[in-house]
Amino acid sequence: MTDASSAPRWPGSVALVLASSTGGVGQHVRSVARGLTAAGASVLVCGPAATEEQFAFTGVGARFQPVEIPASPTPADARAVAALRRRLTDTPVDVVHAHGLRAGLVAVLARPSAPLVVTWHNAVLAGGLRGAVSRVVERVVARGARVALGASADLVDRAAALGAADARLAPVAAPTLPAPRRRRAAVRAEFGVTDAQPLIVSVGRLHPQKRYDVLVDAAARWRTRNPAPVVVVAGSGPAYLPLAARISAARAPVTLLGHRTDVADLLSGADLAVVTSDWEARQLFAQEALRAGVPLVATAVGGLPELVGDAAELVPPGDVDAVDTAVRALLDDPRRRADLGRRGAERAATWPTEADTVAALVGLYTELAPDASGPTGPDADAPSTGHR
């Protein structure tokens, strides 16, 4: 695997485009921006102002220009297209790289003169009118991009089936977590967890796709265990109020923590990690849990089976009984938990790193813009100052 210090240099310029994000996509774009800047590239990030506030792209050497791309299609998309077109006219780049279908649609409609790459981070799961609209967007994005990158093999297949001229696998590496800042006992004390009690952790956006309702319903059954486990979920999102109501009605031992920046600490205090999503590509929390040596129960969906192999306990999606059974079995078998934790860390050591991800992108950008020689905008030599 590539070490950051030996990553190939690329003196070109790239615009990274993203829509509204509070989780994995924003983290990935920040990671890519940091790596590309270190590789000698000029990086412009275009996305909602809130993404800069949360992920601080300018803090890793990129420039940022606001382009308000909401998470769902709205009439404001026309303004987003016009805004992105202006940004790319004011600051020409060698490659445009959009992340996610929403950003990909805006980038396709902006018709950039530079080659367009779109990374597909998520599958379309919605039904009805919203699902129909999303499937039209998929087709437009697949056919409008020079290269479609899929974060998992099923996304690559989907892009190719919809007419992508060039669809490739591009696994998304989870940014390396910092070392825990607190001891295990201190983390557990925050949640009133005794030495004998299991602490179960999940991290992700509070969105219906994550199926935290399944985790809540399973956790309600664990209330009668002795000792009863404590379940904490870190993340924010639109499903907060329904989940809080469900937790209260079921009297489930689950606490919604909101957005947290101390995932490394949470994992240091955890006995078990759980992912209950209906679909994931290479979910960042699953990667973080295995790297930390925390045994994982996860749904066998999307790219997760390929990601974890036999180093996690896999269950069907939407199956409360399966989650309940898997968690109980692991809580009752410390040797199995220890074995999964060891194998998880070993499995994680084989994954592409952030530096590998950047090296692959540098290779792709070099292929698409072989004559790239650095920034070409009117203020290309000016130092990065963030919002301009």
FIZAMAR-707771 format. One record per residue (C-alpha): residue in one letter; z, x, y. Coordinates in steps of 0.2 Angstrom, whole numbers, plus 5000, padded with zeros to 4 digits. Each point is the difference from the previous one (the first is absolute). Layout:
REM FIZAMAR-707771
aZXY
...
//
This chain:
REM FIZAMAR-707771
m500050005000
t499650065018
d501450085010
a500049955018
s499850185006
s498450014990
a499149845004
p498250025006
r499750015019
w498949875008
p499750025019
g499249825002
s500749845008
v500449844991
a500649835006
l501349924988
v500049815003
l501449884993
a500549835003
s501849935002
s501150094988
t501950034997
g499950094983
g498950104988
v498450005010
g500850065016
q500950134990
h498450064992
v499150015016
r501450105008
s500050124985
v498150025001
a500050025019
r501350144998
g499150094986
l498349995009
t500750075016
a500850144991
a498250034992
g499350025017
a499349835003
s500149905016
v500749834995
l499949845010
v501049854993
c499549835005
g501149854996
p501349885007
a501350075013
a501449954988
t499350124987
e500250155011
e501849945005
q500450004981
f499150144993
a499850125015
f498350074996
t500050105016
g501650094993
v498950084987
g498650065012
a498849855000
r499549915016
f500249815000
q499149865008
p500549824998
v498849884991
e500949844996
i499549954983
p501249874993
a500449984981
s499049844998
p498349955008
t500149925017
p498849965014
a500750175008
d499050094987
a498650005012
r501150095013
a500550134987
v498250034996
a499650035018
a501550115003
l499650114985
r498250025006
r500650055017
r501250134992
l498750074990
t498850015014
d501350085011
t500550134987
p498550034988
v500650064982
d499150074985
v500749874988
v500949835001
h501249964987
a500849834999
h501549964989
g500049824992
l498849865001
r500649935017
a499750175008
g498450024990
l499349845006
v500350045018
a499350174997
v498449944992
l499749875014
a500350145013
r498450084992
p500650185004
s498650145000
a501150114990
p500149984981
l501349864995
v501250024986
v501249864995
t501550024988
w500449844990
h501950004999
n500249824994
a499249874989
v499749825006
l501249884992
a500049855011
g499149844995
g499349855009
l499150035017
r501050165004
g499450074984
a498249955002
v500050085017
s500850164994
r498750014986
v498649995013
v500950145010
e500050104984
r498149994998
v499750045018
v501150154999
a499350064983
r498249995006
g500450075018
a500950164996
r499150164995
v501450044988
a501349884993
l501650084993
g501149914989
a501950044998
s499949944982
a498649994987
d499949815001
l499750015019
v498650124997
d499249884987
r500249865012
a499150095014
a498650054989
a499849824993
l499849945018
g498650125004
a500850165007
a498750134999
d501350144997
a501749954992
r501350134996
l501850024994
a501250075013
p501849994994
v501249985014
a501450134999
a501749945006
p500750115014
t501450114994
l501749935004
p501250115009
a501650054991
p501449874999
r501150025015
r501549914992
r500950024983
r499849884986
a501749935003
a499849975018
v498449904997
r500849894987
a501549985011
e498949935014
f499649854988
g501849994992
v499450064984
t501350074988
d499850144988
a499849894986
q498749885008
p498150034999
l499150015016
i498249944999
v498850045014
s498349935005
v499050055016
g498549925007
r499349875013
l500749834998
h498449924996
p499549874986
q499050134991
k501650104997
r500749854990
y501850035005
d500349824995
v499950074982
l501350135003
v501249885009
d499849874985
a500450144987
a501450075011
a500849835000
r500250024981
w500950165002
r501449935010
t500949964984
r499950184993
n501650115000
p499850105011
a498749905010
p498650115007
v499750015019
v498249985005
v499450065017
v498249975007
a499450115015
g498649935010
s499549875013
g498649885000
p499549815001
a500949954984
y501750045007
l500749835003
p499349924984
l500850144990
a501749995009
a500049814997
r499650034981
i501450144999
s501249885007
a499549854989
a500050104984
r501650105005
a499150164995
p500850175003
v498650055011
t500150075018
l498550015011
l500250165010
g498649995012
h498950155005
r500850164995
t499650185003
d501250074987
v499149964984
a500550184993
d501849955002
l499849834992
l499250084985
s501350134999
g501349864998
a498949904988
d500249974981
l498349914999
a498549965010
v499049844998
v498249955006
t499549824996
s498349995010
d498649894994
w498950155004
e500150185006
a498950155001
r501150155000
q501549935008
l500950125010
f501849954995
a499550014982
q499550185003
e501550045010
a501249934986
l499150104986
r500150165011
a501849975003
g500349984981
v500649825002
p499549894985
l498749875005
v499649834994
a498349945007
t498749884997
a498550054990
v498749965014
g498650095009
g500250185000
l501950014995
p499750024981
e498850155003
l501350075013
v501549994990
g499450024982
d501449994988
a501350065013
a500549825005
e500449844992
l498549885003
v500149815000
p498849865003
p499849945018
g500949845005
d501150004985
v501949985004
d500550014981
a499150164998
v500850085016
d501749944994
t499850064983
a499450185005
v501350025013
r501449944988
a499450124987
l500050155011
l501749965008
d500750004982
d499150164995
p500550155011
r499150124988
r498449905003
r500250005018
a500350195000
d498450024990
l499049905011
g500650095015
r499650174993
r498249944994
g499849925017
a500350165009
e498850094988
r498749875003
a500150015019
a499750194999
t498349974993
w499449885015
p498950065014
t501150055015
e499749965018
a499150175002
d498949954985
t499549845009
v499650095016
a499050134991
a499049864992
l499749925016
v499450165008
g498850024986
l499349825003
y499950025019
t499150174998
e498849914989
l499749865012
a500050115016
p499550184994
d499650055018
a501749955007
s500650135013
g501549925008
p500449875013
t498549945011
g500849885012
p500150035019
d501850054999
a499950094983
d500950165006
a501449905008
p501750014992
s500549854990
t501249895011
g500149844989
h499649845009
r498650025013
//
